[in-house]
Amino acid sequence: MDPATLAAIILVVGIFSCIALGVPIAVSIGLPSLLATIAVLGFDSAIIAAPQRMFTAVNNFSLLAIPFFVLAGVLMNSGGIAGRLIDAAKVMVGRMPSSLAQTNVVANAMFGAVSGAAVAAAAAIGSVMSPRMAKEGYDKSFATAVNVASAPAGMLIPPSNTLIIYSLASSTSIAALFMGGVGPGLLWALTCGVVAYIGSRKYGGRPTTDHPGLKLSLLVIWRAVPSLLMIVIVIGGILTGQFTPTESSVIAVVYCLILGFVYRTVKVRELPGILLDAARTTAVVMLLVAVSGLLSWVMSFARIPQLISETLLGVSSSQVVIILIMTAILLVVGCFMDPAPAILIFTPIFLPLWKSFGYDPIHFGVFITFAFCVGVITPPVGNVLFVGARVANMRVEPVIRKLVPFFVGLVVALLVTAFWPSLTTWLPIQMGLMAAP
């Protein structure tokens, strides 16, 4: 057996076996990758080459954006931002039918965009909205499902750590990805809003009759403006060339810190705990990036992306059929893996095939992120699902049943994103961040 074939077998069998056994994902990627490297290069050379590949993967200035955006998200989550955004969202959609459900969707989209983390949005918004919705007569499992389904919108709406990871895996523009995520991110929120409206007719509570006047509404929105201004500063600075995405992440941290002190929700004595929380998350992400760098090199040597492309093209010559197969694979993988490692693994596998169809890498980045966003609310591993259920003091099983219509709607939205490239590429093209096809 030639070394490339042996390496491919070790990778496939090793990674899926480790995941099935519950081994931590970084080890599930790193250990088979090391063994495959040994099969290719021999023990002596592999022991030298593997650390070099891992170091090269993380030796990237752009990666500094990740720890700083993570820290900004933790500061936002600790800074009392959720309540202000919920109040602003209620003013915006408070006169709509199923207004509290719509408030949850809009608040999650805003908070997720500010924090860049779906789990943080589900926890912060859910802890406030779940009691409110239960008090107004909403079915608790339905209210929890609304919160869980709408939380990942912030992973698409910029700034997004997930899109930063894809940009590193594909060498694409972070600014173009950020703008490309706006349309699909809004589509995610719109889909959740439509499904929540339909579901509220059966599981909704009493209509809200207490609406604030114009003066109070403007005051509530004004209180939320400083929080939302972070998005304007970060994205505006990147688009106007005032600073790079990495520099914008540092500015985001400083802004969130000032905001926390002004709101008096962040204390100096709490900063060590906040930094430790951000460091833990960053360490996990950076380890994944390192081992995925080794994995990508071994996969390239073993020609795994080419083999998969040839296999799919052997199944059908239709682009539509192949994209549907890719979508199904990504949805299944998303049920068992977090978005970061999944993107690092599957980008080098599917991106060459995607580009061969004449589609843009920016479009693929948003598409694959959307697919894995569905995974974070899907059992058995969906962390947003479990966090949302926990903050609502609900069992997962009844929440899953209420999530089914959201799954259907979001899969349709994913297919729209896949087959309608302009939804992703129109805004970056108009802003001059990418060339028109």
VONU-817989 format. One line per field, with one value per residue: residue number from 0; residue in three letters; x, y, z of N, C-alpha, C in turn. Coordinates in steps of 0.05 Angstrom, whole numbers. Atoms other than C-alpha are relative to their C-alpha. Layout:
N
num NUM,...
residu ALA,...
n.c1 X,...
n.c2 Y,...
n.c3 Z,...
ca.c1 X,...
ca.c2 Y,...
ca.c3 Z,...
c.c1 X,...
c.c2 Y,...
c.c3 Z,...
END
This chain:
437
num 0,1,2,3,4,5,6,7,8,9,10,11,12,13,14,15,16,17,18,19,20,21,22,23,24,25,26,27,28,29,30,31,32,33,34,35,36,37,38,39,40,41,42,43,44,45,46,47,48,49,50,51,52,53,54,55,56,57,58,59,60,61,62,63,64,65,66,67,68,69,70,71,72,73,74,75,76,77,78,79,80,81,82,83,84,85,86,87,88,89,90,91,92,93,94,95,96,97,98,99,100,101,102,103,104,105,106,107,108,109,110,111,112,113,114,115,116,117,118,119,120,121,122,123,124,125,126,127,128,129,130,131,132,133,134,135,136,137,138,139,140,141,142,143,144,145,146,147,148,149,150,151,152,153,154,155,156,157,158,159,160,161,162,163,164,165,166,167,168,169,170,171,172,173,174,175,176,177,178,179,180,181,182,183,184,185,186,187,188,189,190,191,192,193,194,195,196,197,198,199,200,201,202,203,204,205,206,207,208,209,210,211,212,213,214,215,216,217,218,219,220,221,222,223,224,225,226,227,228,229,230,231,232,233,234,235,236,237,238,239,240,241,242,243,244,245,246,247,248,249,250,251,252,253,254,255,256,257,258,259,260,261,262,263,264,265,266,267,268,269,270,271,272,273,274,275,276,277,278,279,280,281,282,283,284,285,286,287,288,289,290,291,292,293,294,295,296,297,298,299,300,301,302,303,304,305,306,307,308,309,310,311,312,313,314,315,316,317,318,319,320,321,322,323,324,325,326,327,328,329,330,331,332,333,334,335,336,337,338,339,340,341,342,343,344,345,346,347,348,349,350,351,352,353,354,355,356,357,358,359,360,361,362,363,364,365,366,367,368,369,370,371,372,373,374,375,376,377,378,379,380,381,382,383,384,385,386,387,388,389,390,391,392,393,394,395,396,397,398,399,400,401,402,403,404,405,406,407,408,409,410,411,412,413,414,415,416,417,418,419,420,421,422,423,424,425,426,427,428,429,430,431,432,433,434,435,436
residu MET,ASP,PRO,ALA,THR,LEU,ALA,ALA,ILE,ILE,LEU,VAL,VAL,GLY,ILE,PHE,SER,CYS,ILE,ALA,LEU,GLY,VAL,PRO,ILE,ALA,VAL,SER,ILE,GLY,LEU,PRO,SER,LEU,LEU,ALA,THR,ILE,ALA,VAL,LEU,GLY,PHE,ASP,SER,ALA,ILE,ILE,ALA,ALA,PRO,GLN,ARG,MET,PHE,THR,ALA,VAL,ASN,ASN,PHE,SER,LEU,LEU,ALA,ILE,PRO,PHE,PHE,VAL,LEU,ALA,GLY,VAL,LEU,MET,ASN,SER,GLY,GLY,ILE,ALA,GLY,ARG,LEU,ILE,ASP,ALA,ALA,LYS,VAL,MET,VAL,GLY,ARG,MET,PRO,SER,SER,LEU,ALA,GLN,THR,ASN,VAL,VAL,ALA,ASN,ALA,MET,PHE,GLY,ALA,VAL,SER,GLY,ALA,ALA,VAL,ALA,ALA,ALA,ALA,ALA,ILE,GLY,SER,VAL,MET,SER,PRO,ARG,MET,ALA,LYS,GLU,GLY,TYR,ASP,LYS,SER,PHE,ALA,THR,ALA,VAL,ASN,VAL,ALA,SER,ALA,PRO,ALA,GLY,MET,LEU,ILE,PRO,PRO,SER,ASN,THR,LEU,ILE,ILE,TYR,SER,LEU,ALA,SER,SER,THR,SER,ILE,ALA,ALA,LEU,PHE,MET,GLY,GLY,VAL,GLY,PRO,GLY,LEU,LEU,TRP,ALA,LEU,THR,CYS,GLY,VAL,VAL,ALA,TYR,ILE,GLY,SER,ARG,LYS,TYR,GLY,GLY,ARG,PRO,THR,THR,ASP,HIS,PRO,GLY,LEU,LYS,LEU,SER,LEU,LEU,VAL,ILE,TRP,ARG,ALA,VAL,PRO,SER,LEU,LEU,MET,ILE,VAL,ILE,VAL,ILE,GLY,GLY,ILE,LEU,THR,GLY,GLN,PHE,THR,PRO,THR,GLU,SER,SER,VAL,ILE,ALA,VAL,VAL,TYR,CYS,LEU,ILE,LEU,GLY,PHE,VAL,TYR,ARG,THR,VAL,LYS,VAL,ARG,GLU,LEU,PRO,GLY,ILE,LEU,LEU,ASP,ALA,ALA,ARG,THR,THR,ALA,VAL,VAL,MET,LEU,LEU,VAL,ALA,VAL,SER,GLY,LEU,LEU,SER,TRP,VAL,MET,SER,PHE,ALA,ARG,ILE,PRO,GLN,LEU,ILE,SER,GLU,THR,LEU,LEU,GLY,VAL,SER,SER,SER,GLN,VAL,VAL,ILE,ILE,LEU,ILE,MET,THR,ALA,ILE,LEU,LEU,VAL,VAL,GLY,CYS,PHE,MET,ASP,PRO,ALA,PRO,ALA,ILE,LEU,ILE,PHE,THR,PRO,ILE,PHE,LEU,PRO,LEU,TRP,LYS,SER,PHE,GLY,TYR,ASP,PRO,ILE,HIS,PHE,GLY,VAL,PHE,ILE,THR,PHE,ALA,PHE,CYS,VAL,GLY,VAL,ILE,THR,PRO,PRO,VAL,GLY,ASN,VAL,LEU,PHE,VAL,GLY,ALA,ARG,VAL,ALA,ASN,MET,ARG,VAL,GLU,PRO,VAL,ILE,ARG,LYS,LEU,VAL,PRO,PHE,PHE,VAL,GLY,LEU,VAL,VAL,ALA,LEU,LEU,VAL,THR,ALA,PHE,TRP,PRO,SER,LEU,THR,THR,TRP,LEU,PRO,ILE,GLN,MET,GLY,LEU,MET,ALA,ALA,PRO
n.c1 17,-17,4,23,25,-1,6,28,15,-5,15,29,7,-9,16,27,0,-4,24,21,-8,2,-26,1,-2,-27,-15,12,-12,-30,-13,-1,-17,-28,-5,-1,-26,-20,3,-10,-28,-16,2,-20,7,27,-2,-10,18,27,1,-5,25,19,-8,6,29,8,-18,14,8,29,12,3,27,18,1,11,29,11,0,21,26,2,5,27,18,-2,4,28,9,23,25,4,6,27,19,1,14,29,11,0,19,20,27,5,11,-21,-21,-22,-16,-16,-20,-21,-15,-15,-20,-22,-15,-16,-20,-19,-18,-18,-18,-11,1,27,5,3,26,21,-1,7,28,19,4,18,24,16,20,20,18,17,19,22,15,-12,-9,-28,-17,0,-16,-28,-7,-4,-26,-22,-1,-8,-26,-23,0,-24,-24,-1,0,-26,-24,4,-24,1,-9,-29,-13,1,-18,-27,-1,3,-15,19,2,18,19,20,16,18,22,14,17,23,24,9,6,27,18,4,18,27,11,9,23,24,8,10,27,19,3,13,29,8,-13,-5,14,19,-11,-9,16,-14,-20,-11,4,-22,-22,-13,-12,-25,-19,-9,-18,-25,-16,-13,-18,-28,-7,0,-20,-25,0,-6,-28,-17,4,-6,-28,-12,8,-12,-29,-12,-16,3,18,-13,0,28,6,-11,18,25,-5,-1,27,17,-9,10,29,5,-6,21,25,-6,6,-25,-17,-29,-6,10,-16,-16,18,8,-23,-3,21,-8,-24,7,13,-21,-18,13,0,-27,-9,14,-13,-26,2,12,-21,-13,20,2,-24,1,21,-10,-19,15,18,28,20,3,15,28,11,4,22,25,5,8,28,17,-13,16,-9,21,-1,-24,3,18,-14,-18,17,8,-23,-7,21,-5,-25,6,13,-19,-24,3,-6,-29,-15,13,-9,-28,-2,14,-6,-18,12,21,-4,-9,23,18,-12,1,27,0,10,-20,-7,15,27,-2,-5,25,16,-8,5,29,6,-9,17,23,-10,-3,26,9,-12,-5,-21,6,-4,19,24,-2,-2,26,18,-8,7,29,7,17,-12,-6,18,23,-10,-6,25,8,-21,2,7,-23,-19,10,-3,-28,-12,9,-16,-27,0,2,-27,-18,6,3,-26,1,7,-25,-21,9,-10,-30,-6,7,-19,-27,-17,-6,6,24,-6
n.c2 -24,-24,-17,-18,15,6,-24,-6,19,-7,-24,4,19,-12,-23,7,18,-16,-15,19,8,-23,-13,-28,-4,-7,26,16,-9,0,26,14,-15,7,28,-1,-12,21,20,-12,-9,15,-11,-21,-25,-9,-14,-28,-14,-5,-25,-23,-6,-11,-27,-16,-5,-21,-23,-17,-25,-4,17,-16,-10,19,-4,-26,0,17,-16,-20,14,6,-26,-7,18,-7,-29,-9,-10,15,-13,-24,8,12,-22,-12,18,0,-25,3,20,4,-1,22,25,17,-20,9,19,-16,-15,20,4,-25,-4,20,-8,-24,8,18,-16,-15,18,19,27,9,10,-23,-11,18,-1,-27,-7,20,-3,-23,3,24,-7,-19,14,18,-17,-9,23,16,27,-3,13,-16,-24,9,6,-25,-11,17,-2,-27,-8,1,-21,-16,13,-9,-30,-8,16,28,16,23,-9,-5,26,9,-17,11,26,-2,-24,-19,-26,0,-22,10,20,-14,-12,22,14,-17,10,25,-3,-11,21,18,-13,-2,27,6,-17,11,25,-8,-11,22,16,-15,2,23,1,-27,-9,-22,-23,-22,-24,-22,-10,-26,-23,-7,-10,22,18,-12,2,28,5,-16,14,23,-9,5,28,6,-17,16,12,-22,-8,22,5,-25,-5,19,-6,-25,3,-13,21,27,16,6,-24,-5,17,-14,-23,11,6,-26,-11,16,-5,-27,2,14,-18,-21,12,10,28,14,-9,6,26,22,2,25,22,-5,7,29,11,-5,15,28,3,-5,23,21,-7,0,28,11,-11,12,28,0,-6,26,16,-9,8,29,5,-8,21,24,-7,5,-18,8,25,-5,-14,20,18,-15,-4,26,5,-16,-23,-23,-17,-1,25,0,-20,12,21,-15,-11,22,8,-21,0,23,-6,-20,12,13,-16,-29,-13,-6,23,10,-17,5,26,4,-21,10,23,-7,-25,3,9,-23,-19,12,-6,-28,-15,-15,9,-15,13,26,-4,-7,25,20,-10,3,28,8,-14,18,21,-8,3,27,21,3,-16,-28,-13,-21,13,8,-24,-12,16,-3,-26,-1,22,18,24,-4,14,-16,-22,10,3,-26,-10,13,-19,-18,15,1,-27,-7,15,-14,-24,9,6,-26,-11,15,-3,-28,-12,-29,-5,-3,-15,-26,-22,-4,-11,-28,-15,2,19,23,-5,12,23
n.c3 0,2,-24,2,-6,-28,-14,3,-17,-28,-6,0,-22,-26,-9,-7,-23,-24,-5,-10,-28,-17,-5,7,29,8,0,22,25,-2,-2,26,18,-6,9,29,7,-4,22,25,-2,-19,-28,-6,14,-8,-26,6,19,-12,-15,18,14,-20,-6,23,2,-19,3,19,-14,1,-21,-25,-2,-14,-29,-7,4,-21,-25,3,-5,-29,-13,6,-14,-29,-3,-2,26,10,-8,16,27,-1,-1,26,18,-6,11,29,10,-22,10,18,-12,-13,-3,-17,15,19,-16,-6,25,7,-21,5,23,-8,-20,13,17,-18,-14,18,-10,-3,-28,-18,6,-10,-29,-10,8,-10,-29,-4,16,-7,-20,11,18,-16,-14,19,9,21,-6,-8,19,24,-6,0,27,14,-9,10,29,10,-12,18,21,-5,11,27,0,-10,4,-6,-4,18,26,-2,2,28,16,-3,13,29,9,12,-14,-23,4,20,-14,-19,15,13,-20,-9,13,-12,-29,-2,9,-23,-19,12,0,-28,-6,13,-13,-27,4,5,-24,-21,2,-16,-26,-10,-24,3,15,-17,3,-12,18,-8,18,17,-16,-14,20,9,-23,-2,23,-5,-20,12,21,-6,4,28,13,3,27,19,-3,9,29,14,1,19,27,9,0,-23,-14,10,-17,-25,-16,-8,-24,-24,-5,-11,-29,-14,0,-18,-27,-7,-3,-25,-22,0,-10,-27,-1,0,-22,4,-13,17,25,2,8,28,16,-1,17,28,6,4,27,20,0,15,28,11,2,23,24,3,9,26,20,6,14,27,15,5,19,26,9,5,22,-9,14,27,0,-6,24,21,-8,3,29,11,-7,19,13,-5,-22,-20,-16,-16,-22,-19,-15,-18,-21,-18,-16,-20,-21,-18,-15,-20,-23,-17,-4,-2,25,5,12,25,22,5,13,25,20,21,15,18,14,28,16,2,19,27,11,6,-22,-14,-27,-20,0,-13,-29,-13,3,-18,-27,-3,-4,-26,-19,-5,-18,-28,-13,7,-16,-29,-11,2,-26,-4,-9,-28,-16,0,-17,-28,-11,-3,-18,16,11,28,18,10,16,27,15,9,19,27,21,4,16,27,11,3,22,25,2,8,29,14,-1,18,28,7,-8,-3,-28,-15,14,10,-17,3,27,0,-17,12,-15,17,27,10,17
ca.c1 0,29,39,-14,-69,-46,-48,-118,-143,-110,-142,-213,-215,-176,-216,-285,-266,-240,-302,-347,-308,-318,-245,-235,-240,-170,-141,-188,-157,-85,-70,-92,-57,8,1,-13,48,90,62,82,150,173,179,243,222,149,170,205,155,90,107,133,67,27,69,63,-13,-17,41,-7,-17,-90,-103,-94,-164,-194,-171,-190,-259,-270,-250,-297,-354,-340,-339,-405,-436,-413,-431,-507,-517,-571,-626,-616,-617,-680,-715,-695,-718,-785,-795,-779,-826,-872,-934,-927,-967,-927,-887,-848,-825,-804,-769,-729,-708,-687,-651,-612,-592,-567,-533,-502,-475,-445,-415,-402,-421,-485,-477,-469,-531,-573,-551,-557,-622,-654,-643,-683,-734,-755,-788,-821,-850,-874,-907,-947,-971,-923,-911,-843,-814,-835,-805,-740,-740,-748,-688,-645,-662,-649,-584,-536,-555,-496,-447,-464,-476,-408,-362,-359,-304,-327,-318,-249,-230,-255,-215,-152,-169,-182,-138,-198,-213,-242,-276,-310,-332,-361,-402,-420,-450,-500,-551,-553,-551,-612,-644,-632,-666,-724,-734,-737,-785,-833,-832,-840,-901,-933,-918,-943,-1013,-1014,-964,-964,-987,-1032,-1023,-983,-1026,-977,-939,-891,-902,-857,-815,-802,-789,-736,-704,-701,-670,-620,-598,-581,-544,-476,-477,-495,-445,-389,-411,-409,-340,-310,-340,-337,-264,-247,-286,-257,-186,-176,-152,-144,-191,-138,-132,-208,-211,-167,-211,-272,-241,-225,-295,-329,-286,-303,-377,-375,-344,-394,-453,-420,-431,-358,-315,-239,-239,-277,-226,-180,-240,-262,-191,-187,-253,-230,-163,-195,-238,-178,-134,-184,-191,-116,-102,-155,-122,-54,-75,-118,-57,-23,-87,-92,-20,-30,-96,-62,-7,-57,-98,-162,-195,-182,-208,-272,-282,-273,-321,-375,-366,-372,-439,-468,-445,-500,-477,-544,-540,-468,-484,-543,-498,-447,-503,-527,-456,-443,-510,-494,-423,-450,-491,-427,-374,-367,-363,-289,-258,-309,-292,-218,-228,-278,-257,-196,-239,-298,-272,-233,-296,-338,-290,-291,-365,-346,-371,-333,-295,-331,-398,-373,-348,-416,-451,-409,-415,-491,-492,-452,-495,-553,-509,-501,-576,-580,-572,-532,-476,-510,-483,-531,-589,-565,-546,-614,-651,-610,-621,-696,-695,-724,-710,-681,-731,-793,-750,-726,-798,-813,-748,-769,-805,-744,-699,-742,-743,-668,-650,-692,-655,-589,-608,-628,-558,-525,-562,-569,-497,-518,-548,-477,-435,-478,-458,-382,-383,-420,-369,-311,-287,-289,-292,-357,-361
ca.c2 0,67,120,167,114,92,164,174,111,132,201,178,119,156,220,189,135,187,230,169,152,223,243,319,347,376,308,274,316,320,248,216,273,258,183,198,243,186,139,189,214,163,173,215,265,268,288,349,365,360,414,459,452,466,527,553,548,594,640,688,761,759,705,759,782,719,727,801,790,733,780,834,783,763,836,848,787,811,884,885,895,843,881,945,908,869,934,964,903,905,977,958,899,909,923,861,797,749,810,777,720,772,812,749,740,813,817,753,780,846,814,759,810,851,791,747,685,645,612,679,705,644,650,726,736,671,685,750,730,661,687,744,698,648,704,725,654,627,552,546,496,539,602,564,540,611,633,574,579,654,656,635,694,732,680,707,781,815,815,739,696,638,677,698,625,610,669,638,570,597,660,704,776,783,849,816,758,804,841,776,749,807,782,709,732,775,717,672,723,733,658,650,709,678,610,643,681,618,579,635,625,558,566,641,680,739,798,855,916,959,998,1055,1124,1157,1193,1131,1089,1138,1137,1061,1059,1114,1072,1014,1057,1055,979,975,1030,978,944,1011,1028,959,947,1020,1025,962,984,1054,1028,1063,998,925,870,853,925,930,873,912,974,930,907,979,1002,945,958,1032,1015,966,1018,1072,1025,1004,931,912,918,920,860,820,831,772,724,756,750,677,661,692,657,588,598,626,567,518,555,563,490,472,518,487,414,432,461,393,359,402,387,311,313,351,299,242,277,270,333,309,239,267,314,256,213,267,282,207,206,261,314,361,420,422,349,356,419,383,325,374,408,342,323,390,387,317,337,398,353,324,378,451,501,520,451,431,492,479,407,414,479,448,388,423,492,468,433,495,539,490,507,580,602,651,630,686,654,586,614,643,579,532,577,578,502,494,547,498,446,486,480,407,347,309,360,427,471,528,480,455,524,552,495,502,577,564,505,460,388,384,335,380,437,394,379,453,465,420,476,521,467,461,536,544,488,522,587,549,525,596,619,563,574,649,675,748,744,738,773,834,877,862,877,943,963,945,889,836,835,823,755
ca.c3 0,-20,35,9,11,80,104,77,113,178,174,158,206,261,262,260,310,359,351,362,426,452,448,449,379,378,396,347,292,317,334,268,231,267,253,180,177,205,152,98,123,173,248,250,197,221,292,262,207,248,299,243,205,269,285,214,218,279,259,226,246,226,279,333,315,345,418,417,387,437,494,466,466,538,559,523,555,624,611,618,543,534,572,532,465,485,503,437,399,434,413,340,335,395,353,310,322,367,388,444,398,346,400,418,345,334,402,386,318,349,409,367,318,376,412,352,391,386,454,488,452,471,544,552,513,535,609,601,548,573,638,600,547,599,638,576,565,513,512,548,499,440,472,483,411,385,427,406,332,326,367,310,266,298,270,201,215,224,260,262,291,248,184,208,215,145,117,146,118,49,45,29,49,119,100,39,82,135,83,48,113,121,70,93,166,156,118,179,225,176,170,246,250,199,232,301,275,248,311,356,329,365,421,431,491,502,454,483,494,533,481,499,472,421,473,514,451,427,497,497,428,448,508,461,410,446,444,371,355,364,299,262,289,275,206,185,203,163,102,101,110,177,208,192,219,271,294,295,345,393,385,399,465,486,467,504,565,566,556,614,660,638,650,716,698,693,756,758,805,753,697,716,710,644,616,639,606,540,545,553,491,452,472,445,379,369,384,332,281,295,287,228,193,200,177,115,95,103,65,8,5,6,-49,-7,-36,-106,-90,-60,-120,-168,-128,-127,-201,-213,-178,-223,-271,-248,-206,-171,-149,-125,-85,-54,-35,-5,33,62,83,117,154,180,200,235,280,309,304,324,267,276,267,215,173,180,157,101,69,35,14,-17,-37,-99,-124,-110,-148,-207,-215,-224,-156,-112,-48,-10,-29,-6,61,78,53,95,156,147,143,207,242,233,267,331,344,324,370,392,399,386,442,430,438,505,531,510,544,607,616,607,656,602,581,511,482,481,454,396,376,372,333,275,236,247,219,157,146,157,110,56,72,66,-3,-23,0,-40,-105,-102,-101,-106,-36,-11,-64,-81,-21,-24,-99,-89,-36,-81,-36,-90,-165,-202,-236
c.c1 18,-6,-24,-26,-1,-7,-29,-17,3,-17,-30,-8,7,-18,-28,-1,4,-25,-21,6,-2,26,-2,7,28,18,-9,12,30,13,0,17,29,7,2,26,23,-1,12,30,18,2,19,-7,-27,2,10,-21,-27,0,5,-26,-20,8,-5,-29,-8,18,-11,-10,-30,-14,-3,-28,-18,0,-13,-30,-13,-1,-22,-27,-5,-7,-29,-20,-1,-9,-29,-11,-27,-27,-6,-7,-28,-21,-2,-14,-30,-13,-3,-23,-24,-29,-7,-14,24,24,23,18,17,21,24,18,17,22,23,17,19,22,21,19,20,20,14,-1,-29,-6,-5,-27,-23,-2,-10,-29,-20,-5,-20,-27,-18,-20,-21,-21,-18,-21,-23,-14,11,6,31,19,2,17,30,10,5,27,23,4,11,28,23,1,26,25,3,2,27,-1,-4,26,1,9,30,16,-1,19,29,3,0,15,-18,-2,-20,-22,-22,-18,-20,-24,-17,-19,-25,-26,-10,-6,-27,-21,-5,-20,-28,-14,-11,-24,-26,-9,-11,-28,-20,-4,-14,-30,-10,12,5,-17,-20,13,8,-16,14,23,11,-6,25,24,15,14,27,21,11,20,27,18,15,20,30,9,2,21,26,1,7,29,18,-2,6,30,15,-6,13,31,13,17,-6,-19,14,0,-29,-8,10,-18,-26,3,0,-28,-18,8,-10,-30,-7,4,-21,-26,3,-8,25,18,29,6,-10,17,17,-18,-9,23,5,-20,6,24,-6,-12,21,18,-11,0,27,11,-14,13,27,-2,-13,20,15,-19,-2,24,-1,-22,9,19,-14,-20,-29,-19,-5,-17,-30,-14,-6,-23,-27,-7,-7,-28,-19,17,-16,10,-21,1,24,-2,-20,13,19,-16,-8,24,7,-21,4,25,-5,-14,20,25,-7,8,30,15,-12,7,29,5,-11,4,20,-10,-19,5,10,-23,-19,10,-1,-27,-2,-11,23,6,-15,-28,2,4,-26,-19,8,-4,-30,-7,8,-14,-25,9,1,-27,-12,12,16,20,-7,1,-19,-27,0,2,-28,-20,7,-8,-31,-11,-20,16,3,-21,-24,9,6,-25,-9,20,-4,-8,23,21,-8,4,29,14,-8,16,29,2,-3,28,18,-5,-6,25,-2,-9,25,19,-8,12,30,7,-6,19,28,19,6,-9,-26,7,-2
c.c2 25,19,19,-13,-7,24,7,-18,7,25,-5,-17,13,22,-8,-19,16,16,-18,-8,24,13,30,5,6,-25,-18,8,-4,-27,-16,15,-6,-28,-1,13,-20,-20,11,5,-18,14,24,27,12,15,28,15,8,25,25,8,13,29,19,8,23,24,19,24,3,-16,16,11,-18,4,27,1,-18,16,22,-13,-6,25,9,-17,6,29,9,10,-12,14,24,-8,-13,22,14,-17,0,25,-3,-17,-4,0,-22,-22,-17,18,-9,-20,16,16,-18,-3,25,5,-19,9,24,-8,-19,14,16,-19,-20,-29,-9,-10,23,13,-17,2,27,7,-19,4,23,-6,-24,6,19,-14,-19,15,8,-24,-17,-28,1,-13,15,25,-7,-5,25,12,-15,4,26,8,0,21,17,-13,7,30,9,17,-28,-15,-24,7,7,-26,-10,17,-10,-26,2,24,19,25,-1,21,-9,-21,12,11,-22,-14,16,-11,-26,2,12,-21,-20,13,1,-27,-7,17,-10,-25,6,11,-22,-17,14,-2,-24,0,27,7,22,23,22,25,25,9,27,22,7,9,-22,-20,11,-2,-28,-6,15,-15,-24,9,-4,-29,-7,16,-16,-12,21,7,-22,-3,25,6,-19,9,26,0,14,-19,-27,-15,-6,24,6,-16,12,24,-10,-6,26,12,-14,5,27,-1,-14,17,22,-11,-10,-30,-18,12,-8,-27,-24,-5,-25,-24,3,-8,-31,-14,2,-17,-30,-4,3,-24,-23,5,-2,-28,-13,10,-14,-28,-1,7,-25,-18,8,-8,-30,-6,8,-21,-25,4,-6,19,-8,-26,5,14,-20,-18,14,4,-27,-7,14,22,26,16,0,-25,-1,19,-10,-21,14,12,-21,-9,20,1,-23,5,20,-10,-11,16,30,13,4,-23,-10,17,-5,-26,0,22,-10,-24,10,26,-3,-8,23,20,-11,5,30,18,12,-12,15,-12,-26,4,6,-25,-21,9,-2,-29,-9,15,-17,-22,7,-1,-28,-20,-19,19,30,15,22,-12,-6,24,13,-15,3,26,2,-21,-19,-25,5,-12,16,24,-9,-3,27,12,-10,20,20,-14,0,27,8,-16,11,25,-6,-5,25,13,-14,6,28,16,30,8,5,20,29,23,3,12,30,17,-2,-19,-25,7,-13,-24,6
c.c3 0,24,-1,7,30,17,-1,18,29,8,3,23,27,10,8,24,26,7,12,29,19,7,-7,-29,-9,-1,-22,-27,0,0,-26,-20,5,-10,-30,-10,3,-22,-26,1,15,27,4,-13,9,26,-3,-16,13,17,-17,-15,19,6,-23,-2,18,-2,-21,15,2,22,26,3,16,30,8,-4,21,26,-2,5,29,15,-5,16,30,5,0,-26,-8,6,-18,-29,-1,1,-27,-21,4,-11,-31,-10,19,-9,-20,14,11,6,17,-15,-20,14,6,-25,-6,21,-4,-23,8,20,-12,-18,17,12,-18,8,4,28,19,-5,12,31,10,-6,12,30,6,-13,9,22,-10,-17,16,15,-17,-12,-22,10,5,-20,-27,4,0,-28,-16,7,-12,-30,-10,9,-20,-21,2,-10,-29,-3,12,25,10,2,-19,-28,0,-4,-29,-17,2,-14,-30,-12,-16,17,23,-4,-20,13,19,-15,-14,19,7,-12,11,30,4,-9,22,20,-11,0,28,7,-13,14,28,-2,-4,25,23,-1,16,28,13,24,-6,-16,19,-6,11,-18,9,-20,-16,16,14,-20,-10,22,2,-22,4,20,-12,-22,6,-4,-29,-15,-5,-28,-21,1,-12,-30,-16,-2,-19,-28,-10,0,24,17,-11,18,27,18,10,24,25,7,12,29,16,3,20,29,10,5,26,25,2,11,29,3,0,22,-5,12,-17,-25,-1,-9,-29,-19,-1,-17,-29,-7,-4,-28,-22,-3,-16,-30,-12,-2,-25,-26,-5,-11,-27,-22,-7,-16,-30,-17,-7,-21,-29,-11,-9,-23,8,-13,-28,-2,5,-24,-22,6,-4,-30,-13,6,-20,-12,4,24,23,18,18,23,21,17,20,23,21,17,21,22,19,17,22,25,21,6,3,-26,-6,-11,-26,-24,-8,-15,-28,-20,-21,-16,-21,-16,-28,-18,-5,-20,-29,-13,-8,22,16,28,23,3,15,30,15,0,21,29,7,7,28,22,6,19,29,15,-4,19,-18,12,2,27,5,9,30,18,2,17,29,12,3,19,-13,-7,-30,-18,-9,-17,-29,-17,-11,-20,-28,-22,-6,-17,-29,-14,-5,-21,-27,-4,-8,-30,-16,0,-19,-29,-9,8,6,28,17,-13,-7,17,-2,-27,-1,16,-10,14,-15,-29,-9,-18,-29
END
